[in-house]
Amino acid sequence: MPDKLKKMPEELSTHITDIMKINDFDKDNSSKQLFIDSWLKKKALFDKIVEHHGFHIVPCLDKGFKEGIIAITYSGSLITLTPEDEAGNRELVYNSIGLRKDIVEKTVVKKAVISLPLEIHKSLAFEKGKIKKTSPILSIAVEEKANHDRIGIKKRFRMIGERISKTLLTVNKALFSKNTQPSALEERMDLFKQWTILSWFLIGGWEEEVFFIRAKLLWLELFSKSYNEISDKLKVQEKIDQVLLLLSNTHFPKYIDVYKWIESEKKSFDIGLMKALEQIPNRPDYKDFLEEKIPYLLRHAE
């Protein structure tokens, strides 16, 4: 069994192993690793999307919790539940995301009533509605600041659910694609492991594997184009690596430190390091930062 499975709770690793076998990814260690990394990627992307929509991850919900919920199951299905109305009902949208299907199978229940308390690694049960019970819950997300706009809340939850579902479906397609080619930087895990930003986080247990997948996706977003540009200008691999590490480990940490401080000051609360990092890749000022630093580093490398 791959080491990543050994770190997980037994019921979770057993579930993943069963899905792996059903989809013929249990033939060799390479296939197993590919499947597990794909599964971890879905968890990482779920966490990223809900956090950027103002939700935070919780391990459980007590009886009497009335606010909205977004959850993902062991199998990768997505559940969105709007806040309770005056009658105790919620709108449930259950998106079943099959590994070998190119569409999301959606079930909508207008008046669902859930059984609480709810906690991760246990099934979500319903007191009424078409769906009686889900597979065990992997992750639960709730809004940091509850939105009580009842007119827009259903649209908001459906929109977030659709975004997550499409993202997970894309991961599934990549898993079964025979044409997926890693980028030049993707093949340099040795450089990723040297990224100093990784040492700014303290994460243990099996969630550490989810963090590394999420951090790698971010690293590729931040530095893939830069790596290609540096490689085009410098032909000696040692110098290429040196310049990228100077960019990512000396200059970029200063940039993100200032950015996080400014954004936190604007909002009057700490926005969090990972959230700050994931806001960076498409920002015009990050492009300006790269346009200034890369020529400078290249001049000193030649």
Residue pairs with C-beta under 8 A, 6 or more apart in sequence:
1 13
1 17
1 32
2 29
2 32
2 33
2 36
4 33
4 36
4 37
4 40
4 206
4 209
5 13
5 16
5 17
5 36
6 13
7 205
7 206
7 208
7 209
8 16
8 206
9 121
9 206
11 121
11 136
12 74
12 121
12 136
12 138
12 206
15 74
15 75
15 135
15 136
16 35
16 36
16 39
16 74
17 26
19 35
19 39
19 75
19 99
20 26
20 32
20 35
20 36
23 35
23 99
23 100
24 31
25 31
25 32
25 34
25 35
26 32
34 175
35 175
37 213
38 171
38 172
38 174
38 175
39 76
40 209
40 210
40 213
41 171
41 213
41 217
42 72
42 76
42 168
42 171
43 72
43 138
43 139
43 210
43 213
44 210
44 211
44 213
44 214
44 217
45 164
45 167
45 168
45 171
45 214
45 217
46 72
46 78
46 139
46 141
46 164
46 168
47 57
47 139
47 210
47 214
48 214
48 278
49 160
49 163
49 164
49 167
50 56
50 57
50 70
50 141
50 160
50 164
51 57
51 141
51 272
51 274
51 275
52 275
52 278
52 279
53 160
54 143
54 144
54 145
55 70
55 141
55 142
55 143
55 144
56 141
56 142
56 144
57 139
57 140
57 141
58 140
58 141
58 142
59 119
59 120
59 140
60 117
60 118
60 119
60 120
60 140
61 69
61 116
61 117
61 118
61 119
61 140
61 142
62 116
62 117
63 116
63 117
64 116
65 116
65 118
65 142
66 83
66 84
67 83
67 142
67 143
67 146
68 80
68 81
68 82
68 83
68 90
68 142
68 143
68 146
68 147
68 153
68 157
69 79
69 80
69 81
69 114
69 118
69 140
69 141
69 142
70 78
70 79
70 80
70 81
70 140
70 141
70 142
70 157
70 160
70 161
70 164
71 78
71 79
71 81
71 124
71 137
71 138
71 139
71 140
71 141
72 78
72 79
72 137
72 138
72 139
72 164
73 79
73 134
73 135
73 136
73 137
73 138
74 135
74 136
74 137
74 138
75 135
76 97
76 99
76 168
76 172
77 94
77 95
77 96
77 97
77 134
77 135
78 94
78 95
78 97
78 161
78 164
78 165
78 168
79 92
79 93
79 94
79 95
79 124
79 134
80 92
80 93
80 95
80 157
80 158
80 160
80 161
81 90
81 91
81 92
81 112
81 114
81 157
82 90
82 91
82 153
82 154
82 157
83 90
83 146
83 148
83 153
84 90
85 150
87 111
88 113
89 110
89 111
89 112
89 113
90 111
90 112
90 113
90 114
91 108
91 109
91 110
91 111
91 112
91 154
91 157
92 107
92 108
92 109
92 112
92 126
92 129
92 131
93 106
93 107
93 108
93 157
93 158
93 161
94 106
94 107
94 108
94 109
94 131
94 134
95 104
95 105
95 106
95 161
95 165
96 104
96 105
96 106
96 107
97 104
97 105
97 165
97 168
97 169
97 172
98 105
98 172
99 172
99 175
99 176
100 172
100 176
102 169
102 173
103 169
104 165
104 166
104 169
107 130
107 131
109 126
109 129
109 130
109 131
111 128
111 129
112 126
112 128
112 129
112 131
113 126
113 127
113 128
113 129
114 124
114 125
114 126
114 127
115 124
115 125
115 126
115 127
118 124
118 137
118 140
119 137
119 140
120 136
120 137
120 138
120 139
120 140
121 136
121 137
121 138
122 136
122 137
123 133
123 134
123 135
123 136
123 137
124 133
124 134
124 137
125 132
125 133
125 134
126 132
126 133
147 153
147 156
174 180
183 220
183 224
184 224
184 227
184 228
184 231
185 191
185 219
185 220
185 223
185 224
185 227
185 228
186 220
186 224
188 227
188 241
191 241
191 244
191 245
191 248
192 215
192 216
192 219
194 245
194 249
195 215
195 219
195 248
195 249
196 248
196 249
196 253
197 215
197 248
197 252
197 253
197 256
197 277
198 212
198 215
200 273
201 211
201 215
201 273
201 274
203 211
214 274
218 274
218 277
218 278
218 281
219 248
221 281
222 248
222 252
222 277
222 280
222 281
222 286
223 244
223 247
223 248
225 290
226 244
226 247
226 290
226 294
227 240
227 244
229 294
230 240
230 243
230 244
230 247
230 294
230 297
230 298
231 240
233 298
234 240
234 243
234 298
234 301
234 302
239 301
242 301
243 294
243 297
243 298
243 301
246 297
247 290
247 293
247 294
247 297
251 289
251 293
251 297
255 286
255 289
256 273
256 276
256 277
256 280
259 276
259 280
260 271
260 273
260 276
263 271
263 276
263 279
264 270
264 271
264 276
280 286
